[in-house]
């Protein structure tokens, strides 16, 4: 039964695919709304297995900067939304 809402900005390391898979499975199994801030790495296995044609994708124009940092991220970003089910 859905109803929960989750936002996730996972660590951007080698394990990111596990985070994306967990978000996908949480949505599939429980119908929860899951929103993720991710690097826009469209060439990865996790993108094709768990995001492409399975979630809503919003690509962010430009590069993100966090807090008072003078430097922006060295890669593009995207917001991925797995829609809430059962409502």
Secondary structure, 3 states (H helix, E strand, C coil): CCCCEEEECCCCCCCHHHHHHHHHHHHHHHCCEEEEEEECCCCCHHHHHHCCCCCEEEEECCCCCCCCCCCCCCCCEEEEEECCCCC
